[in-house]
């Protein structure tokens, strides 16, 4: 209104307006910018689409990454992200582990916050309160499975403590094949345990630890066979078989 330019005016229409002197400095600055554009003779130039990237300059090329970085909320980078999102991971496994790491799975202690009448016991061992750390891997059922799958892989570094396992997932001192096997075994175990836990809550038959270990071992072997031709993972299958 103060500039005398319609709210819905095009750039070309704004350039045609009569220059005014204003008492407010920022309006005079806008007039100077408009005058500069007018003097460049851009009034007759063809319109073109420009994208604003991650900065103050406009570009002719569109980059989805730059646009995403501009519009998203950037939180603090987590130290464990490399252990959750890694090459050759199975997406559905990574997703469940990501939720578990953020403590967003609907375990008994979290459901208790929504309703005091809910059953908060652990479906795997009947402990009175099911928590994320209990389920992975303090529970006797899950501890037996994790010990069988990962103890020979980690040897002296083996643990059933959630926070310590997370730290091991990004431990650069581990050999690359061992690190990949640890990450994948961890994710396959967490995903399968969460699936077994939900099945029991819905009244389905229980799976014995021996059968659970056999099925999870088969999941891991199938994945290793599918990437065996990749030179970066060629040693993983033989290393896994050596721990069985």
C-alpha positions in Angstrom: 0.0 0.0 0.0 2.8 2.4 0.9 4.7 1.7 -2.3 1.6 2.0 -4.4 2.0 -1.6 -5.8 -0.9 -4.0 -5.8 -0.5 -7.0 -3.5 -0.9 -9.4 -6.4 1.2 -7.4 -9.0 3.7 -9.2 -11.2 7.3 -8.1 -11.3 6.7 -6.4 -14.6 3.7 -4.5 -13.2 5.8 -3.5 -10.1 8.5 -2.1 -12.5 5.9 0.2 -14.1 4.9 2.0 -10.9 6.0 5.6 -10.4 8.9 6.0 -8.0 8.1 7.8 -4.8 10.1 9.3 -1.9 9.2 7.8 1.5 9.8 8.8 5.0 10.6 5.2 5.9 14.1 4.1 4.9 13.4 0.5 4.1 10.7 1.6 1.5 13.3 3.9 -0.2 15.7 0.9 -0.3 13.0 -1.2 -2.1 12.5 1.7 -4.6 16.2 1.7 -5.2 16.2 -2.1 -5.9 13.2 -1.7 -8.3 15.0 1.2 -10.1 18.1 -0.9 -10.4 16.1 -3.7 -12.1 14.4 -1.2 -14.3 17.7 0.3 -15.5 19.0 -3.1 -16.4 16.3 -3.4 -19.0 14.8 -6.5 -17.6 11.3 -5.4 -18.2 11.3 -7.0 -21.7 13.2 -10.1 -20.6 11.5 -13.5 -20.6 10.5 -14.9 -17.2 12.5 -17.8 -15.8 12.2 -20.0 -12.8 14.9 -19.8 -10.1 15.3 -22.0 -7.0 16.7 -20.8 -3.7 19.1 -23.3 -2.3 20.8 -23.5 1.0 21.9 -19.9 1.0 21.0 -16.4 -0.3 21.6 -17.0 -4.0 19.0 -18.2 -6.5 19.9 -20.9 -8.9 18.5 -22.2 -12.2 18.9 -25.8 -11.1 16.8 -27.5 -8.5 18.4 -29.7 -5.8 16.0 -31.6 -3.6 18.7 -32.1 -1.0 19.3 -28.3 -0.6 15.6 -27.6 -0.5 15.1 -30.3 2.2 18.0 -28.9 4.2 16.3 -25.4 4.1 12.8 -26.5 5.2 13.6 -29.3 7.8 14.3 -28.9 11.5 18.0 -29.8 12.0 18.4 -31.5 15.4 21.6 -32.6 17.0 23.3 -35.4 15.2 23.0 -38.7 17.1 26.2 -40.6 17.7 24.6 -44.0 16.9 23.1 -43.2 13.5 25.8 -45.1 11.6 25.0 -48.2 13.5 21.3 -47.9 12.5 21.4 -46.7 8.9 24.2 -48.5 7.0 24.7 -50.0 3.6 23.1 -53.4 2.9 20.8 -53.1 5.9 17.2 -54.4 5.7 14.9 -51.3 5.9 12.2 -52.8 8.1 14.9 -53.9 10.6 16.5 -50.5 10.7 13.2 -48.8 11.2 12.3 -50.9 14.3 15.8 -50.5 15.8 15.5 -46.7 15.2 12.2 -46.6 17.1 13.8 -48.8 19.8 16.8 -46.5 20.1 14.5 -43.5 20.5 12.5 -45.6 23.0 9.3 -45.2 21.0 8.2 -48.8 20.9 5.0 -49.5 22.8 6.6 -51.5 25.6 4.8 -52.0 28.9 6.3 -49.1 30.7 5.2 -46.7 28.0 1.7 -48.1 27.7 1.4 -47.7 31.4 1.6 -43.9 30.9 -1.5 -44.1 28.7 -3.6 -46.5 30.8 -3.1 -47.9 34.3 -5.2 -50.9 33.4 -2.9 -52.3 30.7 -0.8 -55.4 31.2 2.8 -54.2 31.6 4.4 -57.6 32.0 7.0 -59.0 29.6 5.3 -61.5 27.3 8.6 -63.4 26.9 9.5 -64.1 30.5 6.5 -62.7 32.6 8.6 -60.1 34.4 6.2 -57.5 36.0 7.4 -54.5 34.0 8.5 -54.6 30.3 10.9 -51.9 29.3 13.0 -51.4 26.2 16.3 -52.4 28.1 14.6 -55.4 29.6 13.3 -56.6 26.3 16.7 -56.1 24.7 18.4 -58.1 26.2 18.0 -58.4 30.0 15.0 -60.7 29.6 16.2 -64.4 30.0 14.5 -65.3 26.7 16.1 -62.6 24.6 19.4 -62.8 26.5 19.7 -66.5 25.6 19.1 -65.7 21.9 21.5 -62.7 21.8 24.2 -64.7 23.6 23.9 -67.6 21.1 24.0 -65.3 18.1 26.6 -62.7 19.1 28.8 -64.0 21.9 31.3 -65.7 19.6 31.3 -62.7 17.2 32.2 -60.2 20.0 34.2 -62.6 22.2 35.5 -60.4 25.1 33.4 -57.4 24.2 30.1 -59.3 24.4 27.4 -57.7 26.5 23.7 -57.7 26.9 23.5 -54.1 28.0 21.6 -52.0 25.5 23.7 -48.8 25.8 26.9 -50.7 25.5 25.7 -52.6 22.4 24.8 -49.3 20.8 28.3 -48.0 21.4 29.7 -51.2 19.8 27.7 -50.6 16.7 29.9 -47.6 15.9 33.2 -49.0 17.3 35.7 -48.3 14.5 38.2 -50.7 16.2 36.2 -53.7 15.1 37.1 -55.3 11.8 34.7 -54.2 9.0 33.2 -57.7 8.4 32.7 -58.1 12.2 31.1 -54.7 12.5 28.7 -55.4 9.6 27.7 -58.8 11.1 27.2 -57.2 14.5 25.0 -54.5 13.1 22.9 -56.9 11.0 22.6 -59.5 13.7 21.6 -56.9 16.2 18.9 -55.5 13.9 17.6 -58.9 12.9 17.4 -60.0 16.5 15.6 -56.8 17.7 13.1 -57.0 14.8 12.4 -60.7 15.3 12.1 -60.3 19.1 9.6 -57.5 18.7 7.6 -59.6 16.3 7.6 -62.6 18.7 6.7 -60.3 21.5 3.7 -58.9 19.6 2.6 -62.4 18.5 2.5 -63.6 22.2 0.5 -60.5 23.2 -2.1 -61.5 20.6 -2.3 -65.1 21.9 -0.3 -66.8 19.2 1.8 -69.9 20.0 5.2 -69.4 21.6 8.4 -70.0 19.7 11.1 -71.8 21.7 14.5 -70.1 22.0 16.1 -72.9 19.9 13.6 -72.4 17.0 13.9 -68.7 17.3 17.7 -68.8 17.0 17.4 -71.2 14.0 15.0 -68.8 12.2 17.1 -65.7 12.9 20.3 -67.5 11.8 18.6 -68.4 8.5 17.6 -64.7 8.0 21.1 -63.6 8.5 22.5 -66.3 6.2 20.1 -65.4 3.5 21.1 -61.8 3.6 24.8 -62.7 3.6 24.3 -65.0 0.6 22.5 -62.2 -1.3 25.5 -59.8 -0.9 28.3 -62.4 -1.1 29.3 -61.3 -4.6 30.1 -57.8 -3.3 33.8 -57.7 -2.5 33.2 -55.5 0.5 31.1 -58.3 2.1 32.8 -61.4 0.7 34.3 -62.5 4.0 31.1 -62.0 6.0 29.5 -65.4 5.3 32.6 -67.4 6.2 33.1 -65.4 9.3 29.4 -65.9 10.3 29.6 -69.7 9.7 32.8 -69.8 11.9 30.9 -68.4 14.8 28.0 -71.0 14.6 
